[in-house]
Amino acid sequence: MKTRLYLARHGETLWNRTRRLQGQLDSELTDLGNLQSAQIADELVTKNIQLIISSPLGRAVKSATICQKN
């Protein structure tokens, strides 16, 4: 049995847009960030993803949730 890992970064956040470092702090995904997450989901829809793991930070959870819906 083969295991494949797909790595993705969270979508764009408000702080990313202004080039502000976030570290463990958090900011909301922008409209573009939501779209980027949906595009990742669209790309992976045929890959039979069985498990999604994310950081507990809001931006990562929101991106993962968007990916999970597709």
N, CA and C atoms as an extended XYZ file, in Angstrom:
210
Properties=species:S:1:pos:R:3:atomname:S:1:resname:S:1:resid:I:1 pbc="F F F"
N         0.841       -1.183        0.000 N   MET     1
C         0.000        0.000        0.000 CA  MET     1
C         0.887        1.248        0.000 C   MET     1
N         0.546        2.192       -0.853 N   LYS     2
C         1.272        3.465       -0.935 CA  LYS     2
C         0.559        4.537       -0.130 C   LYS     2
N         1.342        5.363        0.506 N   THR     3
C         0.807        6.531        1.201 CA  THR     3
C         1.351        7.769        0.514 C   THR     3
N         0.469        8.675        0.180 N   ARG     4
C         0.882        9.949       -0.421 CA  ARG     4
C         0.489       11.085        0.503 C   ARG     4
N         1.386       12.035        0.627 N   LEU     5
C         1.121       13.233        1.417 CA  LEU     5
C         1.005       14.427        0.481 C   LEU     5
N        -0.012       15.209        0.680 N   TYR     6
C        -0.189       16.450       -0.062 CA  TYR     6
C        -0.094       17.574        0.958 C   TYR     6
N         0.798       18.492        0.729 N   LEU     7
C         0.983       19.626        1.639 CA  LEU     7
C         0.468       20.896        0.977 C   LEU     7
N        -0.233       21.680        1.746 N   ALA     8
C        -0.735       22.949        1.231 CA  ALA     8
C        -0.676       23.983        2.341 C   ALA     8
N        -0.423       25.185        1.947 N   ARG     9
C        -0.417       26.304        2.884 CA  ARG     9
C        -1.824       26.878        2.952 C   ARG     9
N        -2.152       27.510        4.048 N   HIS    10
C        -3.455       28.169        4.156 CA  HIS    10
C        -3.589       29.247        3.092 C   HIS    10
N        -4.820       29.641        2.820 N   GLY    11
C        -5.070       30.711        1.863 CA  GLY    11
C        -4.600       32.061        2.401 C   GLY    11
N        -4.613       33.045        1.522 N   GLU    12
C        -4.179       34.399        1.896 CA  GLU    12
C        -5.014       34.939        3.056 C   GLU    12
N        -4.326       35.605        3.992 N   THR    13
C        -5.005       36.257        5.112 CA  THR    13
C        -4.874       37.773        4.971 C   THR    13
N        -5.610       38.473        5.823 N   LEU    14
C        -5.516       39.937        5.824 CA  LEU    14
C        -4.090       40.396        6.087 C   LEU    14
N        -3.424       39.718        7.012 N   TRP    15
C        -2.048       40.109        7.343 CA  TRP    15
C        -1.078       39.732        6.224 C   TRP    15
N        -1.307       38.616        5.538 N   ASN    16
C        -0.456       38.266        4.395 CA  ASN    16
C        -0.499       39.382        3.356 C   ASN    16
N        -1.706       39.886        3.142 N   ARG    17
C        -1.894       40.917        2.114 CA  ARG    17
C        -1.051       42.163        2.418 C   ARG    17
N        -0.894       42.498        3.701 N   THR    18
C        -0.125       43.686        4.067 CA  THR    18
C         1.326       43.349        4.448 C   THR    18
N         1.714       42.078        4.206 N   ARG    19
C         3.075       41.592        4.477 CA  ARG    19
C         3.438       41.680        5.964 C   ARG    19
N         2.453       41.507        6.801 N   ARG    20
C         2.654       41.520        8.255 CA  ARG    20
C         2.870       40.082        8.730 C   ARG    20
N         3.904       39.854        9.519 N   LEU    21
C         4.187       38.522       10.036 CA  LEU    21
C         3.171       38.145       11.100 C   LEU    21
N         2.679       36.908       11.040 N   GLN    22
C         1.640       36.464       11.966 CA  GLN    22
C         2.165       35.564       13.066 C   GLN    22
N         3.092       34.679       12.748 N   GLY    23
C         3.548       33.718       13.740 CA  GLY    23
C         2.376       32.921       14.279 C   GLY    23
N         2.224       32.879       15.598 N   GLN    24
C         1.126       32.151       16.220 CA  GLN    24
C        -0.136       33.009       16.353 C   GLN    24
N        -0.042       34.284       15.971 N   LEU    25
C        -1.228       35.134       15.961 CA  LEU    25
C        -2.065       34.751       14.749 C   LEU    25
N        -3.241       35.289       14.634 N   ASP    26
C        -4.130       34.858       13.563 CA  ASP    26
C        -4.841       36.038       12.938 C   ASP    26
N        -5.158       35.902       11.672 N   SER    27
C        -6.027       36.863       10.998 CA  SER    27
C        -6.901       36.082       10.022 C   SER    27
N        -7.990       36.684        9.631 N   GLU    28
C        -8.987       36.017        8.787 CA  GLU    28
C        -8.483       35.812        7.357 C   GLU    28
N        -9.022       34.787        6.713 N   LEU    29
C        -8.769       34.612        5.288 CA  LEU    29
C        -9.454       35.737        4.524 C   LEU    29
N        -8.812       36.182        3.465 N   THR    30
C        -9.429       37.154        2.567 CA  THR    30
C       -10.328       36.392        1.590 C   THR    30
N       -11.056       37.134        0.762 N   ASP    31
C       -11.847       36.483       -0.285 CA  ASP    31
C       -10.937       35.645       -1.181 C   ASP    31
N        -9.758       36.193       -1.483 N   LEU    32
C        -8.793       35.445       -2.287 CA  LEU    32
C        -8.348       34.180       -1.558 C   LEU    32
N        -8.124       34.268       -0.258 N   GLY    33
C        -7.728       33.104        0.532 CA  GLY    33
C        -8.784       32.010        0.520 C   GLY    33
N       -10.044       32.396        0.598 N   ASN    34
C       -11.134       31.424        0.488 CA  ASN    34
C       -11.140       30.774       -0.897 C   ASN    34
N       -10.943       31.578       -1.924 N   LEU    35
C       -10.891       31.062       -3.291 CA  LEU    35
C        -9.707       30.118       -3.473 C   LEU    35
N        -8.544       30.489       -2.936 N   GLN    36
C        -7.363       29.635       -3.041 CA  GLN    36
C        -7.615       28.273       -2.393 C   GLN    36
N        -8.260       28.269       -1.245 N   SER    37
C        -8.568       27.011       -0.556 CA  SER    37
C        -9.522       26.160       -1.383 C   SER    37
N       -10.519       26.786       -1.981 N   ALA    38
C       -11.461       26.060       -2.839 CA  ALA    38
C       -10.755       25.506       -4.075 C   ALA    38
N        -9.790       26.239       -4.606 N   GLN    39
C        -9.039       25.761       -5.764 CA  GLN    39
C        -8.189       24.545       -5.411 C   GLN    39
N        -7.615       24.543       -4.215 N   ILE    40
C        -6.865       23.374       -3.751 CA  ILE    40
C        -7.801       22.172       -3.684 C   ILE    40
N        -8.969       22.374       -3.117 N   ALA    41
C        -9.952       21.288       -3.014 CA  ALA    41
C       -10.316       20.756       -4.394 C   ALA    41
N       -10.522       21.654       -5.347 N   ASP    42
C       -10.864       21.242       -6.709 CA  ASP    42
C        -9.746       20.410       -7.343 C   ASP    42
N        -8.513       20.798       -7.082 N   GLU    43
C        -7.370       20.065       -7.635 CA  GLU    43
C        -7.243       18.662       -7.041 C   GLU    43
N        -7.646       18.508       -5.798 N   LEU    44
C        -7.450       17.237       -5.098 CA  LEU    44
C        -8.695       16.352       -5.044 C   LEU    44
N        -9.789       16.796       -5.637 N   VAL    45
C       -11.056       16.071       -5.519 CA  VAL    45
C       -10.962       14.630       -6.020 C   VAL    45
N       -10.134       14.346       -6.969 N   THR    46
C       -10.006       12.991       -7.514 CA  THR    46
C        -8.933       12.167       -6.810 C   THR    46
N        -8.308       12.698       -5.790 N   LYS    47
C        -7.174       12.037       -5.132 CA  LYS    47
C        -7.567       11.126       -3.974 C   LYS    47
N        -8.861       11.008       -3.672 N   ASN    48
C        -9.327       10.120       -2.605 CA  ASN    48
C        -8.646       10.431       -1.269 C   ASN    48
N        -8.677       11.696       -0.876 N   ILE    49
C        -8.093       12.129        0.394 CA  ILE    49
C        -8.921       11.536        1.535 C   ILE    49
N        -8.258       10.856        2.446 N   GLN    50
C        -8.959       10.211        3.552 CA  GLN    50
C        -8.813       10.958        4.878 C   GLN    50
N        -7.818       11.813        4.979 N   LEU    51
C        -7.568       12.504        6.236 CA  LEU    51
C        -6.958       13.868        5.953 C   LEU    51
N        -7.482       14.883        6.618 N   ILE    52
C        -6.916       16.228        6.534 CA  ILE    52
C        -6.484       16.623        7.941 C   ILE    52
N        -5.244       17.040        8.072 N   ILE    53
C        -4.698       17.485        9.355 CA  ILE    53
C        -4.256       18.930        9.189 C   ILE    53
N        -4.595       19.773       10.161 N   SER    54
C        -4.167       21.162       10.071 CA  SER    54
C        -3.709       21.663       11.429 C   SER    54
N        -3.027       22.768       11.391 N   SER    55
C        -2.680       23.506       12.594 CA  SER    55
C        -3.979       23.940       13.268 C   SER    55
N        -3.972       24.188       14.568 N   PRO    56
C        -5.181       24.675       15.229 CA  PRO    56
C        -5.470       26.161       14.987 C   PRO    56
N        -4.573       26.852       14.301 N   LEU    57
C        -4.808       28.268       14.022 CA  LEU    57
C        -6.005       28.434       13.097 C   LEU    57
N        -6.777       29.469       13.330 N   GLY    58
C        -8.010       29.703       12.583 CA  GLY    58
C        -7.832       29.699       11.082 C   GLY    58
N        -6.780       30.331       10.590 N   ARG    59
C        -6.563       30.410        9.142 CA  ARG    59
C        -6.338       29.031        8.533 C   ARG    59
N        -5.656       28.168        9.267 N   ALA    60
C        -5.391       26.816        8.768 CA  ALA    60
C        -6.655       25.958        8.857 C   ALA    60
N        -7.375       26.079        9.956 N   VAL    61
C        -8.610       25.317       10.124 CA  VAL    61
C        -9.627       25.725        9.060 C   VAL    61
N        -9.759       27.015        8.822 N   LYS    62
C       -10.720       27.503        7.804 CA  LYS    62
C       -10.334       26.980        6.433 C   LYS    62
N        -9.060       27.011        6.086 N   SER    63
C        -8.609       26.488        4.795 CA  SER    63
C        -8.895       24.996        4.694 C   SER    63
N        -8.610       24.251        5.747 N   ALA    64
C        -8.853       22.797        5.748 CA  ALA    64
C       -10.346       22.489        5.636 C   ALA    64
N       -11.160       23.268        6.313 N   THR    65
C       -12.614       23.061        6.260 CA  THR    65
C       -13.147       23.278        4.856 C   THR    65
N       -12.648       24.289        4.197 N   ILE    66
C       -13.051       24.548        2.808 CA  ILE    66
C       -12.645       23.367        1.930 C   ILE    66
N       -11.446       22.876        2.114 N   CYS    67
C       -10.972       21.731        1.328 CA  CYS    67
C       -11.816       20.484        1.609 C   CYS    67
N       -12.236       20.312        2.831 N   GLN    68
C       -13.008       19.141        3.224 CA  GLN    68
C       -14.397       19.121        2.606 C   GLN    68
N       -14.960       20.273        2.346 N   LYS    69
C       -16.327       20.344        1.813 CA  LYS    69
C       -16.423       19.882        0.369 C   LYS    69
N       -15.327       19.921       -0.353 N   ASN    70
C       -15.381       19.545       -1.773 CA  ASN    70
C       -15.068       18.124       -1.967 C   ASN    70
